[in-house]
Amino acid sequence: MTGRPIVEDIMRWSRIKHFVHLKSINDNHVSPDTLANPSQKLNIMKRIELLKEHLSSVLGVRKVPLIYVLCKKVAVENIVDAPLPAIATSNLPYAAKYDSFHEEMIACSSHDHHTYSTNNKHVFTIINEALADTIYATSIKPHSRKKNGRAAYKSLVSHNCGNSK
């Protein structure tokens, strides 16, 4: 994640106090244990949607929802390009274009941070468990040695939902 420049407007107590709430939310967050293995009859599109919902509710090492690992753009947007709203209109500590602090963190978390590999492996484990004993498990098999969750997800989608060529 890239940082905003430290200026008076950002350092106002009306914004900073929201981080206490964020810390409380993160401290009290309970990630779901595992993705419930849906019925064998469930189609792949529904499985992928359930997987994405699950990854949105599981926090990674830096308390960023793991869905960021699957973002289409690896080059993240610079947080400076998403300015905070003016204090007069909102004192929230995230940009107006996002609905929550976690949403901003997803958009601005890079794939070159040292915690990314741990999160990527966790995503692979979740995908692997969700597809165990299904015909779709073969799509992610090539990525099992390196436990590359991002690549496994891309293979799953391209093999089963689109053109795999």
CNS distance restraints for C-alpha pairs under 8 A (distance, minus, plus):
assign (resid   1 and name CA) (resid  79 and name CA) 7.69 0.50 0.50
assign (resid   1 and name CA) (resid 105 and name CA) 7.46 0.50 0.50
assign (resid   1 and name CA) (resid 108 and name CA) 5.31 0.50 0.50
assign (resid   1 and name CA) (resid 109 and name CA) 4.72 0.50 0.50
assign (resid   1 and name CA) (resid 110 and name CA) 5.89 0.50 0.50
assign (resid   2 and name CA) (resid  78 and name CA) 6.18 0.50 0.50
assign (resid   2 and name CA) (resid  79 and name CA) 5.92 0.50 0.50
assign (resid   2 and name CA) (resid  80 and name CA) 7.88 0.50 0.50
assign (resid   2 and name CA) (resid 108 and name CA) 7.09 0.50 0.50
assign (resid   2 and name CA) (resid 109 and name CA) 8.00 0.50 0.50
assign (resid   3 and name CA) (resid  79 and name CA) 6.33 0.50 0.50
assign (resid   3 and name CA) (resid  80 and name CA) 7.14 0.50 0.50
assign (resid   4 and name CA) (resid  79 and name CA) 6.18 0.50 0.50
assign (resid   4 and name CA) (resid  80 and name CA) 5.27 0.50 0.50
assign (resid   5 and name CA) (resid  80 and name CA) 7.49 0.50 0.50
assign (resid   6 and name CA) (resid  10 and name CA) 6.48 0.50 0.50
assign (resid   6 and name CA) (resid  11 and name CA) 7.14 0.50 0.50
assign (resid   7 and name CA) (resid  11 and name CA) 6.50 0.50 0.50
assign (resid   8 and name CA) (resid  12 and name CA) 6.49 0.50 0.50
assign (resid   9 and name CA) (resid  87 and name CA) 7.23 0.50 0.50
assign (resid  10 and name CA) (resid  15 and name CA) 6.73 0.50 0.50
assign (resid  10 and name CA) (resid  16 and name CA) 7.78 0.50 0.50
assign (resid  10 and name CA) (resid  84 and name CA) 7.93 0.50 0.50
assign (resid  10 and name CA) (resid  93 and name CA) 7.67 0.50 0.50
assign (resid  11 and name CA) (resid  15 and name CA) 6.98 0.50 0.50
assign (resid  11 and name CA) (resid  16 and name CA) 6.55 0.50 0.50
assign (resid  12 and name CA) (resid  16 and name CA) 6.35 0.50 0.50
assign (resid  13 and name CA) (resid  17 and name CA) 5.80 0.50 0.50
assign (resid  14 and name CA) (resid  18 and name CA) 7.45 0.50 0.50
assign (resid  14 and name CA) (resid  91 and name CA) 5.85 0.50 0.50
assign (resid  14 and name CA) (resid  92 and name CA) 7.93 0.50 0.50
assign (resid  15 and name CA) (resid  19 and name CA) 7.77 0.50 0.50
assign (resid  15 and name CA) (resid  91 and name CA) 5.11 0.50 0.50
assign (resid  15 and name CA) (resid  92 and name CA) 5.60 0.50 0.50
assign (resid  15 and name CA) (resid  93 and name CA) 5.29 0.50 0.50
assign (resid  16 and name CA) (resid  20 and name CA) 7.70 0.50 0.50
assign (resid  16 and name CA) (resid  93 and name CA) 7.06 0.50 0.50
assign (resid  17 and name CA) (resid  21 and name CA) 7.31 0.50 0.50
assign (resid  18 and name CA) (resid  22 and name CA) 6.38 0.50 0.50
assign (resid  18 and name CA) (resid  92 and name CA) 6.95 0.50 0.50
assign (resid  18 and name CA) (resid  93 and name CA) 6.79 0.50 0.50
assign (resid  19 and name CA) (resid  23 and name CA) 5.99 0.50 0.50
assign (resid  19 and name CA) (resid  93 and name CA) 7.77 0.50 0.50
assign (resid  20 and name CA) (resid  24 and name CA) 6.18 0.50 0.50
assign (resid  21 and name CA) (resid  25 and name CA) 6.07 0.50 0.50
assign (resid  22 and name CA) (resid  26 and name CA) 6.10 0.50 0.50
assign (resid  22 and name CA) (resid 101 and name CA) 7.88 0.50 0.50
assign (resid  23 and name CA) (resid  27 and name CA) 5.92 0.50 0.50
assign (resid  24 and name CA) (resid  28 and name CA) 5.98 0.50 0.50
assign (resid  25 and name CA) (resid  29 and name CA) 5.83 0.50 0.50
assign (resid  26 and name CA) (resid  63 and name CA) 6.86 0.50 0.50
assign (resid  31 and name CA) (resid  57 and name CA) 6.27 0.50 0.50
assign (resid  31 and name CA) (resid  58 and name CA) 4.96 0.50 0.50
assign (resid  31 and name CA) (resid  59 and name CA) 6.85 0.50 0.50
assign (resid  32 and name CA) (resid  54 and name CA) 7.70 0.50 0.50
assign (resid  32 and name CA) (resid  57 and name CA) 7.34 0.50 0.50
assign (resid  32 and name CA) (resid  58 and name CA) 6.82 0.50 0.50
assign (resid  34 and name CA) (resid 126 and name CA) 7.20 0.50 0.50
assign (resid  34 and name CA) (resid 129 and name CA) 7.91 0.50 0.50
assign (resid  35 and name CA) (resid  51 and name CA) 7.33 0.50 0.50
assign (resid  35 and name CA) (resid  54 and name CA) 6.59 0.50 0.50
assign (resid  35 and name CA) (resid 126 and name CA) 7.17 0.50 0.50
assign (resid  35 and name CA) (resid 129 and name CA) 7.66 0.50 0.50
assign (resid  35 and name CA) (resid 130 and name CA) 6.07 0.50 0.50
assign (resid  36 and name CA) (resid 130 and name CA) 7.21 0.50 0.50
assign (resid  37 and name CA) (resid 129 and name CA) 7.97 0.50 0.50
assign (resid  37 and name CA) (resid 130 and name CA) 5.67 0.50 0.50
assign (resid  37 and name CA) (resid 131 and name CA) 7.65 0.50 0.50
assign (resid  38 and name CA) (resid  42 and name CA) 6.64 0.50 0.50
assign (resid  38 and name CA) (resid  47 and name CA) 7.67 0.50 0.50
assign (resid  40 and name CA) (resid 134 and name CA) 6.94 0.50 0.50
assign (resid  42 and name CA) (resid  46 and name CA) 6.62 0.50 0.50
assign (resid  42 and name CA) (resid  47 and name CA) 6.77 0.50 0.50
assign (resid  43 and name CA) (resid  47 and name CA) 6.40 0.50 0.50
assign (resid  44 and name CA) (resid  48 and name CA) 6.09 0.50 0.50
assign (resid  44 and name CA) (resid 136 and name CA) 7.77 0.50 0.50
assign (resid  44 and name CA) (resid 160 and name CA) 7.02 0.50 0.50
assign (resid  44 and name CA) (resid 161 and name CA) 7.68 0.50 0.50
assign (resid  45 and name CA) (resid  49 and name CA) 6.35 0.50 0.50
assign (resid  45 and name CA) (resid 161 and name CA) 7.26 0.50 0.50
assign (resid  46 and name CA) (resid  50 and name CA) 6.20 0.50 0.50
assign (resid  47 and name CA) (resid  51 and name CA) 6.08 0.50 0.50
assign (resid  48 and name CA) (resid  52 and name CA) 6.19 0.50 0.50
assign (resid  48 and name CA) (resid 157 and name CA) 7.94 0.50 0.50
assign (resid  49 and name CA) (resid  53 and name CA) 6.20 0.50 0.50
assign (resid  50 and name CA) (resid  54 and name CA) 6.09 0.50 0.50
assign (resid  51 and name CA) (resid  55 and name CA) 6.18 0.50 0.50
assign (resid  51 and name CA) (resid 127 and name CA) 7.32 0.50 0.50
assign (resid  51 and name CA) (resid 130 and name CA) 7.74 0.50 0.50
assign (resid  52 and name CA) (resid  56 and name CA) 6.17 0.50 0.50
assign (resid  52 and name CA) (resid  67 and name CA) 6.57 0.50 0.50
assign (resid  53 and name CA) (resid  57 and name CA) 6.66 0.50 0.50
assign (resid  54 and name CA) (resid  58 and name CA) 6.51 0.50 0.50
assign (resid  55 and name CA) (resid  59 and name CA) 7.87 0.50 0.50
assign (resid  55 and name CA) (resid  65 and name CA) 6.53 0.50 0.50
assign (resid  55 and name CA) (resid  66 and name CA) 5.15 0.50 0.50
assign (resid  55 and name CA) (resid  67 and name CA) 4.92 0.50 0.50
assign (resid  55 and name CA) (resid 123 and name CA) 7.63 0.50 0.50
assign (resid  56 and name CA) (resid  65 and name CA) 5.23 0.50 0.50
assign (resid  56 and name CA) (resid  66 and name CA) 6.15 0.50 0.50
assign (resid  56 and name CA) (resid  67 and name CA) 5.15 0.50 0.50
assign (resid  57 and name CA) (resid  65 and name CA) 6.21 0.50 0.50
assign (resid  57 and name CA) (resid  66 and name CA) 7.74 0.50 0.50
assign (resid  58 and name CA) (resid  65 and name CA) 5.46 0.50 0.50
assign (resid  58 and name CA) (resid  66 and name CA) 5.93 0.50 0.50
assign (resid  59 and name CA) (resid  63 and name CA) 4.90 0.50 0.50
assign (resid  59 and name CA) (resid  64 and name CA) 5.23 0.50 0.50
assign (resid  59 and name CA) (resid  65 and name CA) 4.24 0.50 0.50
assign (resid  59 and name CA) (resid  66 and name CA) 5.73 0.50 0.50
assign (resid  60 and name CA) (resid  64 and name CA) 5.35 0.50 0.50
assign (resid  60 and name CA) (resid  65 and name CA) 5.82 0.50 0.50
assign (resid  60 and name CA) (resid  66 and name CA) 5.46 0.50 0.50
assign (resid  60 and name CA) (resid 119 and name CA) 5.77 0.50 0.50
assign (resid  61 and name CA) (resid 115 and name CA) 6.50 0.50 0.50
assign (resid  61 and name CA) (resid 118 and name CA) 7.57 0.50 0.50
assign (resid  61 and name CA) (resid 119 and name CA) 6.71 0.50 0.50
assign (resid  62 and name CA) (resid 115 and name CA) 7.51 0.50 0.50
assign (resid  64 and name CA) (resid  68 and name CA) 7.48 0.50 0.50
assign (resid  64 and name CA) (resid 102 and name CA) 6.43 0.50 0.50
assign (resid  64 and name CA) (resid 105 and name CA) 6.17 0.50 0.50
assign (resid  64 and name CA) (resid 106 and name CA) 6.36 0.50 0.50
assign (resid  64 and name CA) (resid 109 and name CA) 7.83 0.50 0.50
assign (resid  65 and name CA) (resid 102 and name CA) 7.00 0.50 0.50
assign (resid  65 and name CA) (resid 106 and name CA) 6.67 0.50 0.50
assign (resid  66 and name CA) (resid  70 and name CA) 7.91 0.50 0.50
assign (resid  66 and name CA) (resid 119 and name CA) 6.71 0.50 0.50
assign (resid  66 and name CA) (resid 123 and name CA) 6.97 0.50 0.50
assign (resid  67 and name CA) (resid  71 and name CA) 6.96 0.50 0.50
assign (resid  67 and name CA) (resid 106 and name CA) 7.20 0.50 0.50
assign (resid  68 and name CA) (resid 106 and name CA) 4.91 0.50 0.50
assign (resid  68 and name CA) (resid 107 and name CA) 7.06 0.50 0.50
assign (resid  68 and name CA) (resid 109 and name CA) 6.88 0.50 0.50
assign (resid  69 and name CA) (resid 111 and name CA) 7.34 0.50 0.50
assign (resid  69 and name CA) (resid 116 and name CA) 7.64 0.50 0.50
assign (resid  69 and name CA) (resid 119 and name CA) 7.30 0.50 0.50
assign (resid  69 and name CA) (resid 120 and name CA) 6.27 0.50 0.50
assign (resid  69 and name CA) (resid 123 and name CA) 7.65 0.50 0.50
assign (resid  69 and name CA) (resid 149 and name CA) 7.81 0.50 0.50
assign (resid  69 and name CA) (resid 150 and name CA) 6.13 0.50 0.50
assign (resid  70 and name CA) (resid 150 and name CA) 5.62 0.50 0.50
assign (resid  70 and name CA) (resid 153 and name CA) 7.40 0.50 0.50
assign (resid  71 and name CA) (resid 107 and name CA) 7.97 0.50 0.50
assign (resid  74 and name CA) (resid 110 and name CA) 6.78 0.50 0.50
assign (resid  74 and name CA) (resid 111 and name CA) 6.21 0.50 0.50
assign (resid  75 and name CA) (resid 110 and name CA) 6.81 0.50 0.50
assign (resid  75 and name CA) (resid 111 and name CA) 7.77 0.50 0.50
assign (resid  76 and name CA) (resid 107 and name CA) 6.49 0.50 0.50
assign (resid  76 and name CA) (resid 108 and name CA) 5.30 0.50 0.50
assign (resid  76 and name CA) (resid 109 and name CA) 6.56 0.50 0.50
assign (resid  76 and name CA) (resid 110 and name CA) 5.79 0.50 0.50
assign (resid  77 and name CA) (resid  81 and name CA) 7.21 0.50 0.50
assign (resid  77 and name CA) (resid 107 and name CA) 6.82 0.50 0.50
assign (resid  77 and name CA) (resid 108 and name CA) 5.72 0.50 0.50
assign (resid  78 and name CA) (resid  82 and name CA) 7.36 0.50 0.50
assign (resid  78 and name CA) (resid 108 and name CA) 6.77 0.50 0.50
assign (resid  79 and name CA) (resid  83 and name CA) 7.25 0.50 0.50
assign (resid  79 and name CA) (resid 108 and name CA) 6.46 0.50 0.50
assign (resid  82 and name CA) (resid  95 and name CA) 5.64 0.50 0.50
assign (resid  82 and name CA) (resid  96 and name CA) 7.81 0.50 0.50
assign (resid  82 and name CA) (resid  97 and name CA) 7.48 0.50 0.50
assign (resid  83 and name CA) (resid  95 and name CA) 5.59 0.50 0.50
assign (resid  83 and name CA) (resid  96 and name CA) 7.65 0.50 0.50
assign (resid  84 and name CA) (resid  92 and name CA) 7.75 0.50 0.50
assign (resid  84 and name CA) (resid  93 and name CA) 6.87 0.50 0.50
assign (resid  84 and name CA) (resid  94 and name CA) 5.91 0.50 0.50
assign (resid  84 and name CA) (resid  95 and name CA) 4.41 0.50 0.50
assign (resid  84 and name CA) (resid  96 and name CA) 6.31 0.50 0.50
assign (resid  85 and name CA) (resid  89 and name CA) 6.65 0.50 0.50
assign (resid  85 and name CA) (resid  90 and name CA) 5.90 0.50 0.50
assign (resid  85 and name CA) (resid  91 and name CA) 7.29 0.50 0.50
assign (resid  85 and name CA) (resid  92 and name CA) 7.67 0.50 0.50
assign (resid  85 and name CA) (resid  95 and name CA) 6.24 0.50 0.50
assign (resid  85 and name CA) (resid  96 and name CA) 5.72 0.50 0.50
assign (resid  86 and name CA) (resid  90 and name CA) 6.16 0.50 0.50
assign (resid  86 and name CA) (resid  91 and name CA) 7.34 0.50 0.50
assign (resid  87 and name CA) (resid  91 and name CA) 5.07 0.50 0.50
assign (resid  93 and name CA) (resid 101 and name CA) 7.32 0.50 0.50
assign (resid  94 and name CA) (resid  98 and name CA) 6.97 0.50 0.50
assign (resid  94 and name CA) (resid 100 and name CA) 6.97 0.50 0.50
assign (resid  94 and name CA) (resid 101 and name CA) 5.60 0.50 0.50
assign (resid  94 and name CA) (resid 104 and name CA) 6.66 0.50 0.50
assign (resid  95 and name CA) (resid 104 and name CA) 7.28 0.50 0.50
assign (resid  98 and name CA) (resid 103 and name CA) 6.02 0.50 0.50
assign (resid  98 and name CA) (resid 104 and name CA) 5.83 0.50 0.50
assign (resid  99 and name CA) (resid 103 and name CA) 6.48 0.50 0.50
assign (resid  99 and name CA) (resid 104 and name CA) 7.92 0.50 0.50
assign (resid 100 and name CA) (resid 104 and name CA) 6.53 0.50 0.50
assign (resid 101 and name CA) (resid 105 and name CA) 6.22 0.50 0.50
assign (resid 102 and name CA) (resid 106 and name CA) 6.15 0.50 0.50
assign (resid 103 and name CA) (resid 107 and name CA) 6.39 0.50 0.50
assign (resid 104 and name CA) (resid 108 and name CA) 6.12 0.50 0.50
assign (resid 105 and name CA) (resid 109 and name CA) 5.72 0.50 0.50
assign (resid 110 and name CA) (resid 116 and name CA) 7.81 0.50 0.50
assign (resid 111 and name CA) (resid 116 and name CA) 5.64 0.50 0.50
assign (resid 112 and name CA) (resid 116 and name CA) 6.64 0.50 0.50
assign (resid 115 and name CA) (resid 119 and name CA) 6.42 0.50 0.50
assign (resid 116 and name CA) (resid 120 and name CA) 5.91 0.50 0.50
assign (resid 117 and name CA) (resid 121 and name CA) 6.17 0.50 0.50
assign (resid 118 and name CA) (resid 122 and name CA) 6.29 0.50 0.50
assign (resid 119 and name CA) (resid 123 and name CA) 6.21 0.50 0.50
assign (resid 120 and name CA) (resid 124 and name CA) 6.36 0.50 0.50
assign (resid 120 and name CA) (resid 147 and name CA) 7.53 0.50 0.50
assign (resid 120 and name CA) (resid 148 and name CA) 5.98 0.50 0.50
assign (resid 120 and name CA) (resid 149 and name CA) 5.05 0.50 0.50
assign (resid 120 and name CA) (resid 150 and name CA) 6.40 0.50 0.50
assign (resid 121 and name CA) (resid 125 and name CA) 6.28 0.50 0.50
assign (resid 121 and name CA) (resid 147 and name CA) 5.15 0.50 0.50
assign (resid 121 and name CA) (resid 148 and name CA) 5.81 0.50 0.50
assign (resid 121 and name CA) (resid 149 and name CA) 5.77 0.50 0.50
assign (resid 122 and name CA) (resid 126 and name CA) 6.31 0.50 0.50
assign (resid 122 and name CA) (resid 149 and name CA) 7.27 0.50 0.50
assign (resid 123 and name CA) (resid 127 and name CA) 6.20 0.50 0.50
assign (resid 123 and name CA) (resid 148 and name CA) 7.89 0.50 0.50
assign (resid 123 and name CA) (resid 149 and name CA) 4.86 0.50 0.50
assign (resid 123 and name CA) (resid 150 and name CA) 7.39 0.50 0.50
assign (resid 124 and name CA) (resid 128 and name CA) 5.93 0.50 0.50
assign (resid 124 and name CA) (resid 144 and name CA) 7.80 0.50 0.50
assign (resid 124 and name CA) (resid 147 and name CA) 5.53 0.50 0.50
assign (resid 124 and name CA) (resid 148 and name CA) 5.80 0.50 0.50
assign (resid 124 and name CA) (resid 149 and name CA) 3.67 0.50 0.50
assign (resid 124 and name CA) (resid 150 and name CA) 7.36 0.50 0.50
assign (resid 124 and name CA) (resid 152 and name CA) 6.80 0.50 0.50
assign (resid 125 and name CA) (resid 129 and name CA) 6.10 0.50 0.50
assign (resid 125 and name CA) (resid 147 and name CA) 7.34 0.50 0.50
assign (resid 125 and name CA) (resid 149 and name CA) 7.44 0.50 0.50
assign (resid 126 and name CA) (resid 130 and name CA) 6.11 0.50 0.50
assign (resid 127 and name CA) (resid 131 and name CA) 6.19 0.50 0.50
assign (resid 127 and name CA) (resid 149 and name CA) 7.24 0.50 0.50
assign (resid 127 and name CA) (resid 152 and name CA) 7.85 0.50 0.50
assign (resid 127 and name CA) (resid 153 and name CA) 7.53 0.50 0.50
assign (resid 128 and name CA) (resid 132 and name CA) 5.99 0.50 0.50
assign (resid 128 and name CA) (resid 137 and name CA) 7.09 0.50 0.50
assign (resid 128 and name CA) (resid 140 and name CA) 7.56 0.50 0.50
assign (resid 131 and name CA) (resid 135 and name CA) 7.93 0.50 0.50
assign (resid 131 and name CA) (resid 136 and name CA) 6.26 0.50 0.50
assign (resid 131 and name CA) (resid 137 and name CA) 5.24 0.50 0.50
assign (resid 132 and name CA) (resid 137 and name CA) 6.19 0.50 0.50
assign (resid 133 and name CA) (resid 137 and name CA) 7.07 0.50 0.50
assign (resid 136 and name CA) (resid 140 and name CA) 7.76 0.50 0.50
assign (resid 136 and name CA) (resid 156 and name CA) 7.28 0.50 0.50
assign (resid 136 and name CA) (resid 160 and name CA) 7.80 0.50 0.50
assign (resid 137 and name CA) (resid 141 and name CA) 6.53 0.50 0.50
assign (resid 138 and name CA) (resid 142 and name CA) 7.99 0.50 0.50
assign (resid 139 and name CA) (resid 152 and name CA) 7.31 0.50 0.50
assign (resid 139 and name CA) (resid 155 and name CA) 5.95 0.50 0.50
assign (resid 139 and name CA) (resid 156 and name CA) 5.20 0.50 0.50
assign (resid 139 and name CA) (resid 159 and name CA) 6.49 0.50 0.50
assign (resid 140 and name CA) (resid 144 and name CA) 6.81 0.50 0.50
assign (resid 140 and name CA) (resid 152 and name CA) 4.71 0.50 0.50
assign (resid 140 and name CA) (resid 153 and name CA) 7.32 0.50 0.50
assign (resid 140 and name CA) (resid 155 and name CA) 6.32 0.50 0.50
assign (resid 140 and name CA) (resid 156 and name CA) 6.19 0.50 0.50
assign (resid 141 and name CA) (resid 152 and name CA) 7.83 0.50 0.50
assign (resid 142 and name CA) (resid 152 and name CA) 7.84 0.50 0.50
assign (resid 143 and name CA) (resid 147 and name CA) 5.66 0.50 0.50
assign (resid 143 and name CA) (resid 148 and name CA) 5.52 0.50 0.50
assign (resid 143 and name CA) (resid 149 and name CA) 7.61 0.50 0.50
assign (resid 143 and name CA) (resid 151 and name CA) 6.80 0.50 0.50
assign (resid 143 and name CA) (resid 152 and name CA) 5.77 0.50 0.50
assign (resid 144 and name CA) (resid 148 and name CA) 6.92 0.50 0.50
assign (resid 148 and name CA) (resid 152 and name CA) 6.08 0.50 0.50
assign (resid 149 and name CA) (resid 153 and name CA) 6.05 0.50 0.50
assign (resid 150 and name CA) (resid 154 and name CA) 6.28 0.50 0.50
assign (resid 151 and name CA) (resid 155 and name CA) 6.09 0.50 0.50
assign (resid 152 and name CA) (resid 156 and name CA) 6.05 0.50 0.50
assign (resid 153 and name CA) (resid 157 and name CA) 6.23 0.50 0.50
assign (resid 154 and name CA) (resid 158 and name CA) 6.06 0.50 0.50
assign (resid 155 and name CA) (resid 159 and name CA) 5.78 0.50 0.50
assign (resid 155 and name CA) (resid 164 and name CA) 7.85 0.50 0.50
assign (resid 156 and name CA) (resid 160 and name CA) 6.02 0.50 0.50
assign (resid 156 and name CA) (resid 161 and name CA) 7.82 0.50 0.50
assign (resid 157 and name CA) (resid 161 and name CA) 5.14 0.50 0.50
assign (resid 157 and name CA) (resid 162 and name CA) 6.69 0.50 0.50
assign (resid 158 and name CA) (resid 162 and name CA) 4.82 0.50 0.50
assign (resid 158 and name CA) (resid 163 and name CA) 5.71 0.50 0.50
assign (resid 158 and name CA) (resid 164 and name CA) 4.94 0.50 0.50
assign (resid 159 and name CA) (resid 163 and name CA) 6.67 0.50 0.50
assign (resid 159 and name CA) (resid 164 and name CA) 4.85 0.50 0.50
assign (resid 160 and name CA) (resid 164 and name CA) 7.88 0.50 0.50
